[in-house]
Amino acid sequence: MVTPETQRVDIAIVGGGMAGASLALMLSHYCPQLSVVLLEQRPLPDAGASIRLPSFDTRATAIAAGSLELFAGLGLWPQLRDYCAPIEQIQVSDRGRALGLSMRAGQQRASFEGMLGAVIENAALGPILHEALAQTEVQLLAPARVTDVQMGADGAHLRWCGAEKGAESALQAGLLVVADGVNSPLCRQLGIGVDTVQYRQQALVTTVGLQRDHGGVAHERFTDDGPMALLPLPRRDGQHRMALVWTCAEEEAESLCALPESGFIARLQRTFGWRAGRIVRAGSLHSYPLSLSLAREQWRRNLVLVGNCAHFLHPVAGQGFNLTLRDCYGLAQALARSGLAPDSTGRLDLLQDYGRDRQLDQQLTIGFSDRIPPLFASSAPLVRGLRQVGLLGLTLAPPLRASFVGQAAGFGL
Ligand SMILES: Cc1cc2nc3c(=O)[nH]c(=O)nc-3n(C[C@H](O)[C@H](O)[C@H](O)COP(=O)(O)OP(=O)(O)OC[C@H]3O[C@@H](n4cnc5c(N)ncnc54)[C@H](O)[C@@H]3O)c2cc1C
């Protein structure tokens, strides 16, 4: 119900994580005529924040070259550059097999400023996105928890509460963007079903210290204990650092977390090998349960889902946020193209066009992330043989390799 106190906006984004914050920046850049409000239930991140949003925790994110280009289009590259470690080479290897695949930035068209991509710690990305947002016209409401959503003929009606207990406010938006993360309560409330495949795996995440410089090499290594990624990070206090994402079975994750630092390092070194040199330190381990979760609907009239609540992927190929950024860009472009009468942001035909445009990229990226882990988890001789042929094929056949790199680098779709 609209009361005199109800605030009216063109677009309301619920969730200020990587997805919501990125979309808000794109809307402010490409659709400046629209009024946009972003609601986040927790305090917003700043450089010294002790409470972090889920997106901006201890993880690091591999940002593909295509995504760096999107950020550069928003004028954010100068702020990001100092916190990014460039990926100049990707080495893919299979434990126990000599054959591997190596891709260098100089050999690929899919690069940004000579890099295949870059890695940034999420705790650095959060303040950069939110400081940039604070310079825009986007209205930031935080802490502001959305407690109720009703869809009506005139758009979405939200109720939200701030830090003060009991006080509720009302908001009406022509377009509601749900960006509240995986297991989204708002999607449940809106009756949007989710198809989920539990991988029964955990991603163990930590920062490791190395004896030597990583040289801008990102490693993707497939082992019988699960795939692992070791990604370059910027040096800190003179230390060489890399971000580890080790995907393993739930029981295995538990036993790895129980190891003392020296035991974990020894185990990691044995499993990963010596491609990055000697591992000398490991930070605290954080684990993330893994699943493939896909919302059955990503748009309705006056409504769009972006980020983890739309698609939550296996992190092995570092595609989740990169795909989300391309979705956000696609949505901002669709809104900008439509010439926008301000009250037409939720038009069904506009959102259908957006959905159609994003379908192929989503299918390819989700399929790519979903099919790699089982292929590389199996120790069955036939599957191992096939993946060797696969790596060999990628090594020897430039067109195949170009499409693999194009997908991994977030270009060409
Ligand atoms: C281990 C791991 C490694 C990864 N590595 C990579 C990588 O290298 N490259 C890559 O591209 N992707 C990667 N990803 C994927 C990436 O992390 C996700 O794409 C990203 O976190 C998406 O964030 P989000 O904003 O959708 O969700 P979230 O981070 O969950 O944000 C949702 C926000 O909504 C807020 N919220 C929730 N409910 C409400 C409410 N009712 N009212 C107001 N606010 C609300 C929450 O507080 C939160 O801040 C990785 C994922 C994992 C698990």
The ligand as a MOL file (V3000), in Angstrom:
LIG
                    3D

  0  0  0     0  0            999 V3000
M  V30 BEGIN CTAB
M  V30 COUNTS 53 58 0 0 0
M  V30 BEGIN ATOM
M  V30 1 C 35.3470 -19.8270 -2.4920 0
M  V30 2 C 34.8370 -18.9320 -3.5840 0
M  V30 3 C 35.7270 -18.3520 -4.4680 0
M  V30 4 C 35.2570 -17.5470 -5.5190 0
M  V30 5 N 36.1550 -17.0330 -6.3990 0
M  V30 6 C 35.7030 -16.3540 -7.4690 0
M  V30 7 C 36.6210 -15.8690 -8.4540 0
M  V30 8 O 37.8480 -16.0320 -8.3350 0
M  V30 9 N 36.1150 -15.2000 -9.5440 0
M  V30 10 C 34.7620 -15.0080 -9.7030 0
M  V30 11 O 34.3560 -14.4330 -10.7230 0
M  V30 12 N 33.8790 -15.4190 -8.7690 0
M  V30 13 C 34.3050 -16.0800 -7.6700 0
M  V30 14 N 33.4170 -16.4990 -6.7150 0
M  V30 15 C 31.9930 -16.0960 -6.8320 0
M  V30 16 C 31.7150 -14.7440 -6.1360 0
M  V30 17 O 32.1700 -14.7930 -4.8180 0
M  V30 18 C 30.2150 -14.4120 -6.1660 0
M  V30 19 O 29.8740 -14.1940 -7.5090 0
M  V30 20 C 29.8950 -13.1720 -5.3460 0
M  V30 21 O 30.1500 -13.4200 -3.9990 0
M  V30 22 C 28.4260 -12.7800 -5.5470 0
M  V30 23 O 28.0130 -11.9560 -4.5270 0
M  V30 24 P 26.5000 -11.4850 -4.3190 0
M  V30 25 O 26.5670 -9.9990 -4.1990 0
M  V30 26 O 25.5800 -12.0600 -5.3210 0
M  V30 27 O 26.0590 -12.1780 -2.9400 0
M  V30 28 P 26.5230 -11.8540 -1.4300 0
M  V30 29 O 27.9680 -11.6340 -1.3440 0
M  V30 30 O 25.9470 -12.9360 -0.5780 0
M  V30 31 O 25.7820 -10.4920 -1.1170 0
M  V30 32 C 24.4280 -10.3920 -0.7740 0
M  V30 33 C 24.2420 -9.1490 0.1010 0
M  V30 34 O 22.8540 -8.9730 0.3500 0
M  V30 35 C 22.6810 -8.5620 1.6990 0
M  V30 36 N 21.3040 -8.9280 2.0770 0
M  V30 37 C 20.7870 -10.1730 2.2140 0
M  V30 38 N 19.4900 -10.1210 2.5580 0
M  V30 39 C 19.1760 -8.7980 2.6500 0
M  V30 40 C 17.9770 -8.1010 2.9820 0
M  V30 41 N 16.8410 -8.7430 3.2780 0
M  V30 42 N 18.0010 -6.7450 2.9940 0
M  V30 43 C 19.1280 -6.0580 2.6850 0
M  V30 44 N 20.3030 -6.6880 2.3700 0
M  V30 45 C 20.3160 -8.0330 2.3450 0
M  V30 46 C 23.7600 -9.3390 2.4500 0
M  V30 47 O 24.0850 -8.7450 3.6880 0
M  V30 48 C 24.9170 -9.2880 1.4590 0
M  V30 49 O 25.7710 -8.1760 1.6690 0
M  V30 50 C 33.8600 -17.3140 -5.6720 0
M  V30 51 C 32.9510 -17.8850 -4.7620 0
M  V30 52 C 33.4340 -18.6930 -3.7390 0
M  V30 53 C 32.4260 -19.3200 -2.7830 0
M  V30 END ATOM
M  V30 BEGIN BOND
M  V30 1 1 1 2
M  V30 2 1 2 3
M  V30 3 2 2 52
M  V30 4 2 3 4
M  V30 5 1 4 5
M  V30 6 1 4 50
M  V30 7 2 5 6
M  V30 8 1 6 7
M  V30 9 1 6 13
M  V30 10 2 7 8
M  V30 11 1 7 9
M  V30 12 1 9 10
M  V30 13 2 10 11
M  V30 14 1 10 12
M  V30 15 2 12 13
M  V30 16 1 13 14
M  V30 17 1 14 15
M  V30 18 1 14 50
M  V30 19 1 15 16
M  V30 20 1 16 17
M  V30 21 1 16 18
M  V30 22 1 18 19
M  V30 23 1 18 20
M  V30 24 1 20 21
M  V30 25 1 20 22
M  V30 26 1 22 23
M  V30 27 1 23 24
M  V30 28 2 24 25
M  V30 29 1 24 26
M  V30 30 1 24 27
M  V30 31 1 27 28
M  V30 32 2 28 29
M  V30 33 1 28 30
M  V30 34 1 28 31
M  V30 35 1 31 32
M  V30 36 1 32 33
M  V30 37 1 33 34
M  V30 38 1 33 48
M  V30 39 1 34 35
M  V30 40 1 35 36
M  V30 41 1 35 46
M  V30 42 1 36 37
M  V30 43 1 36 45
M  V30 44 2 37 38
M  V30 45 1 38 39
M  V30 46 1 39 40
M  V30 47 2 39 45
M  V30 48 1 40 41
M  V30 49 2 40 42
M  V30 50 1 42 43
M  V30 51 2 43 44
M  V30 52 1 44 45
M  V30 53 1 46 47
M  V30 54 1 46 48
M  V30 55 1 48 49
M  V30 56 2 50 51
M  V30 57 1 51 52
M  V30 58 1 52 53
M  V30 END BOND
M  V30 END CTAB
M  END
